[in-house]
Amino acid sequence: MLDLGIVILNWNTRDLLRECLRTVFASEGDFTFRVVVVDNASDDGSPDMVREEFPRVQLIVSETNGGYPYGNNLGLRALGFVEAGNVADDAPRYALLLNPDTEVPSNALYNMAQFMDSRPEVGIAGPKLVLMDGNLDLACRRSFPSPLISFYHFVGLAKLFPHSSRFARYNMTYIDPDREIEVDSVVGAYMQVRREAIEEVGLLDEKFFMYGEDLDWAYRIKKAGWKVFYHPQVTVRHVKRAASQKNPKAQFEFYRAMLIFYRKHYRTTTPLWLHLLVMLGLMLKGGRSLWPEIRQPSTR
């Protein structure tokens, strides 16, 4: 059985994708892997570059940019992950969502697979992600954005008290970045998921567009009884927002994702007074463009 199936979703990041693929195919270790690149309707020549320079890659070219979960699901299905309860016999032991703006050290893929092999209770794992300036990508280890945790973050208490286990839970800045810990979620830039966990809960939720789908996947997988771990013994470089900064709708989609996640996982257990505060906060942060979503959610 194949050890690792890697899905790289690309949208107009040709040069970063080239470097990402170069580092992936320079990987070392006794393991097998397959790479699927899904191109979400790029216009920068990305598909041609992949065809010409990386013939081992399975390339899927989508004629429309259906968003992050849509594109990644195309890749996951190509690997044999069809839906909950329906996984092909030749699907890999692990699926890896990998952003094209990452660069993996030669031993990273092997060591992450070894880590999950040693911890059969772990359904999702992610490495330490380091930004171009050397700082930690805070999103690589997170708590779920419950109404209270989100409140602490967005009113600035997390920034004011970064070492507080109460106020700084959003990005867990009170934890040493080199400490291996169980978390609520890692980030979709490098999210390695066990085959059995995908078989149990299914694929990414395509109601999200470009944020929140990784948190939602982790939430569902944890709810099914699996653990999520941050494994900083492996470090991966992350450019961050290489594609999203080109999208004028990125800020809207961020708050729309928060709205979807809240409604899906917290609304039924949130008292009315707190629910009204959550809606007010989202209207203020998301702006006028989010108001129609609050009144009548879209189903795309």
C-alpha positions, -999 to +999 in steps of 0.1 A: +000+000+000+012+035-008+024+053+023+016+090+014-007+107-010+001+144-014-024+169-027-011+203-037-038+229-046-025+257-068-039+290-079-015+314-097+016+305-076+036+289-104+071+297-092+064+288-056+048+256-068+079+247-088+101+251-057+076+232-035+076+203-059+114+203-062+117+199-024+090+172-024+108+151-050+141+156-032+126+138-002+146+110+014+136+079+034+121+045+031+086+053+021+064+056-010+044+087-021+024+100-050+018+137-058-015+151-072-014+188-082-049+204-086-048+237-105-078+259-097-081+278-130-047+295-129-038+319-157+000+321-150+011+290-169+012+267-138-003+236-155+022+238-184+051+241-159+040+210-141+036+190-173+070+200-186+091+199-154+074+173-132+061+144-153+057+122-123+029+144-110-007+136-116-021+170-128-058+178-125-068+211-142-101+226-129-118+250-153-132+269-124-118+281-091-142+264-067-122+272-036-098+254-013-119+225-001-133+219-036-099+217-052-084+195-024-113+172-026-106+167-063-071+156-054-083+134-025-108+116-047-080+110-073-061+093-045-091+070-037-108+089-009-143+091-024-165+098+006-172+087+042-173+049+042-159+047+006-122+045+003-104+027-025-083-003-017-052+014-031-057+047-013-026+057+007-021+052+044-019+089+048-032+119+029-012+152+030-027+186+022+003+207+012+003+243+001+024+253-029+040+280-009+058+255+014+092+240+012+098+206+029+132+195+041+145+162+026+135+142+057+103+159+066+078+137+048+094+105+060+097+117+096+060+129+097+049+095+085+071+078+111+056+099+138+021+090+129+031+053+125+043+055+162+010+070+174-019+050+160-044+072+180-034+103+160-058+111+131-041+144+121-006+158+125+013+188+114+048+201+117+063+234+129+057+260+102+082+288+100+076+320+080+101+337+058+112+360+086+120+331+108+090+335+131+065+308+139+034+306+117+009+309+146-018+290+127+002+257+127-012+248+162-046+261+172-076+258+194-111+257+179-125+293+177-153+289+202-172+322+209-152+328+241-118+320+226-126+341+195-137+370+218-104+369+237-085+370+204-104+397+185-107+422+214-069+420+218-067+401+251-046+373+235-021+398+222-020+417+255-015+385+275+003+361+251+015+338+279-020+333+294-035+299+290-069+315+293-067+345+270-042+332+244-058+299+235-066+309+199-030+305+187-017+288+219+012+314+222+016+303+259+031+270+247+068+266+238+068+263+200+093+235+202+070+214+225+051+185+210+015+188+221-020+176+214-040+205+198-074+211+184-062+217+148-031+222+127-032+243+095-041+231+060-008+243+047+006+210+060-021+187+073-014+150+073-045+128+078-048+091+085-066+070+060-090+056+086-100+090+098-109+102+063-129+070+058-148+077+090-157+114+085-154+120+048-138+148+029-135+186+033-168+206+036-172+226+004-195+252+019-162+268+030-142+286+002-107+294+014-106+294+052-121+273+080-123+240+061-092+227+079-106+236+113-139+220+104-121+188+092-101+186+125-133+192+145-151+163+129-121+140+131-116+148+168-153+143+175-149+109+159-124+100+186-090+107+169-063+130+183-046+159+166-009+166+172+016+193+166+050+177+159+077+205+160+106+180+155+098+185+118+101+221+105+087+233+072+091+268+056+059+286+047+056+317+026+020+323+038-009+339+019+009+336-015-025+330-032-050+345-008-033+380-009-041+381-046-078+375-040-098+406-032-125+385-015-100+370+011-111+391+041-148+384+033-142+347+030-123+347+063-152+360+083-177+340+062-157+309+073-160+319+109-198+323+105-201+289+089-180+272+115-199+289+144-233+279+130-222+244+123-206+236+156-216+262+183-249+278+175-271+252+191-252+253+224-248+291+226-272+311+247-291+339+229-273+368+245-239+354+234-253+345+200-263+381+194-229+393+204-213+368+180-234+381+152-227+417+161-190+410+162-190+393+128-210+422+113-185+447+126-154+427+116-168+413+083-183+445+070-214+451+049-205+423+025-211+397+052-245+410+062-264+390+034-246+358+046-258+365+082-294+369+070-294+342+044-264+318+042-253+308+007-249+271+000-220+271-024 
